[in-house]
Each structure stands twice: as structure tokens, then as C-alpha cells.
Amino acid sequence: MVKRVLTGVVAALAIATVLPLRAATQLPSWSTAGGPILAQSPELTASLQRLHSGSAAWRDALTALAATGRRAIVVTPDHVRVRDPKGESERPFDDDVLAEVQPLADEDARVEVVVVVVNVPLLDEMHARGVRAEFERDLDRILAHEVYGHAIPYLLAGSLAGRCADPAPGQRVTEACAIQRENQIRTELRLGMRREYGLASLAISRRNRH
């Protein structure tokens, strides 16, 4: 995949990074979601709070992360723009992408902030006329993968060296770093184990088969 740069939230991220947590939460439309994670939108905040309440591993990771002063910022697509580093033009976040993680690294590959974009409107649309609890469980599964599986390893390492990858070609899904971490959270919250890559482990895939 061509490396992409998320813009549009960078100014808010810089403020959130340097200010104390209490001051950072005074930014319009942002709220705390359990320690060093800032979230935008009530759905994202509620999901992160469910993960924090239900998972000891999640709480332990956030305690360790809080000591570093680094942050994860969780947003919906309307708060970001995408720029190809080889070009000058910007465009909206892809409306068919469900989630993406972008570490904000400096020239020395150090990472103080990771942006997690979750396409809540797309997930909501895919769950249209479905059971609301299924939407919430799928959102929890997505955040377990993107935040605990990808973002937190970057932040605990403080550099791109903390990358926790998705399955490589030919690798068993359950052997991939990000999937193993996601499954740890899924187990604690009884969200089912993930044994396939893609959308197959979400409730929306089961609904769409009928």
C-alpha cells in the first residue's frame, strides 16, 4: 500500500500531545476514553469505555501508556483528510475503508501520537435495521484490533519499531501479532476469537450471508 498521510487533525493532535490530559479534554468535541486515549463521537467513546471496563489487559496497557505521555486519538473520517506524500493534493478519507491506523512519526521514526480512524457511519450503514448490540460488539472488535493490536504497540515503543503487523502472505491469521493481541481482548470481553482476516469475524458478515 502506498503510504498515506492523514491531515486535518494534526493541529488538534499537537495540542493534545503537549497539554495535560485535563486541558486536552477541553478541546471541542473531544472526550477522554480511559487514560491516554482521546476519542471523538459518543459511539467511539462508549466503545472504548466498554473495552476499558471489561478487559484487564486493556487497563494494564493504558496504565503503562499513561506513564509515557504518548496518546492515541480515535476519530471518524470526517475529521481527517488523506494526502499522498508524493503529491500535494488532499482528498477525503476513503468512504469504503472501515478503519485505519496512522502513527505520526518524526524524521527519526519516533512516535508520540497515533491516529486511529474508524468509519462509524459505514459500520452503522452496514448494520442498518440490525440489532444495536451487534453494532456495538462489532465496534468493540474493531477498536480492539486497531487500538490494542496496532496503536498501543507503536506508542509503548515510542517508535515505528513497535509495529505489530497483520497477517503476512502465507502466515496463519492467529499467528499474526495484531490478531493475537486482538484475540486477547476479545477473549476477556467474550467477543469470539478471530481466526480469519477481513470482515468474516464481524457480526455484519453473518448478517450479510442471510
N, C-alpha and C positions, 0 to 999 in steps of 0.2 A: 504494500500500500504506500502511496506517496504520502510523505509526512505532511500533516496539515497543522496549521496554527490557528488556535481559537482566539478571536479578538472580541472586543465589546464588553467583556467582564474584567479585563486586565486592570483597569483603574480601581474598580471595587476590590479586586483581589489584592492589589498592592496595599490599599488602606487596611484591609482585613488582616494582612500579614504583619504589618508593623504595629497596629494598635492592640491593646489588651483585648481579651475576648469580650469583656463587658462593653467596651467602647465600640468594638466592631459590630456588635449586635444592634447598635443604634442606626446602622445603615438602613435606608428604606427597604422594606420587603424582605429583609434577611432575618433569620432567627437561628438560635442555637439548636443543635440536634444531638446533644450529648457530647460535651467536651470540645475537642478541636475540629469539629465539623460544622460548617455553616451551610444552611440549606435555604433555597428559595422555593416557595409554594407549600401550601399546607399538606399536600399529599406526600411530598418528599420528606418533610419534617416528621409527619406521623409515622412513615415507614422507618425512618432512622431511629425514632424513639422506640418502635416495636423491636427492632434489632438490638438496641441498647438494653432494653428491659429483659429480653429473652435469651441473650447469649453472653455467657461469662467470658468466652474468648474475645468477643467484640469489646466488652468493657475493659478487659486487660490490655488489648491493643490500643484503645483510646487513652488509657492511663499512661502507657508508655509514650504514645504520640504527644500527649499534652506536655510532657517534660521537654520535648524538643522545640516547642514553639511553632512547629510547622502545621499547615492547615490543608484540609480537603474542602473544596467548595462544590456543592451539588446544585446544579441549575437545570432549568428546562431550556429547550432550543431557542426560544425567543430572546434569551439573554446572551447569545453568542453569535458571532459571525466566523466564517471559515476563510482563511487565506492560505493559498499555496505559497510556500516560502520562495518559490522560483518566480512568482508573479506578483503583481501589485493589486489585482482586483480582489474584492471580497464578495462573498455570497452567503446566503442563509445556510444554516445547518441543514444537512440532508434530511428531508421530511420522512424518508423511509428507513432511516437508521434509528434503532431503538435505544442504543446507549453507546457512549464512547468516553474514554479516559484520556486526558491530555496533561502530562506533567509539564510544568513551566520551568524549564531548565535554563541556567545561565551558561555563559561560554565555557565554564569549567564542568558542565554537566551536573552542577548542584541543583537540588530541587527543594524549594521551600513550600511550594503550593502545587496541588494537583486539582485540576478541574474535572469534574465528573458531570457529563451531560446525559440526562435521562429524558427521553421523549415521552413524557407523561401523556400528552394529548394523543399520541399514536397508540400507546398502550390502552388508553381509555376507549379509543375508537375500536380497537381490536376486541375489546371486552363489551362492546355495545350490547345492551339488553341482556347482559350476563349477570351472574351473581357478584355483588360488590366485593364480597370476601375473597373471591378468586382474583379479582383485580389487585387487591391489597397484597395477597400472598405472592402474586407474580412480581409486583413491585418490590417486595421484600427480597425475593430471589435475585432480581436484577441488581439491587443495591448490594446484596451480599457478595455478588460476583465483582461488580465494578469497584466498590469501595474497599471491601475487605480483601478481595482477591487481587486487585491491581493497585489502587491508590495508596493504601496503607503501607505495603512493602516499599514503594518508592519513598514515601515520607519517612518511614523509620530509618531507611538507609541514608536519606538526605541526598540522594543522587540517582542518576539513571541506572547505576549498577544494581539498584534494588528491584529491577524489573522482574515481575512474576508473570510468566508467559501463559498464554492459552495453548492448547494442544498444537504441537508441531506436526507436519505431514508424517503420517505413519505411526505417530505416537498414540497410545491408548488415552482416551479422554480422561480417565480417572487418574492417570499418572501426571497430568499437567499441573504445574504449580498453582495457577489461579483456580482451577477446578477443585483441587484438594482443599484449598482454603475456603472456597465457597461451600463445599460439602460439609466442612466443619460447622459452619453457621447453620446450614440447612438442617443438619442433624439435631442441633440444640433447639431449633425452632419447629422441628417436625415438618419441614417443608419438602421432604422427599430428597433422595440422593440424585445427583446429576450424573448420568452415565453417557449422555450424548451431547454433542456440541450443536449450537444453533438454538432454535426455539422449541425443540422437541421436549425439553424438560419443563416447559411452562404450561400453565392451565389453558392458555389460548390455543395451543396446538391440539389439545384433546378436544376442545370445543369445535375447532375448525374441521376435525375429522368426521364430525357427525352431520 
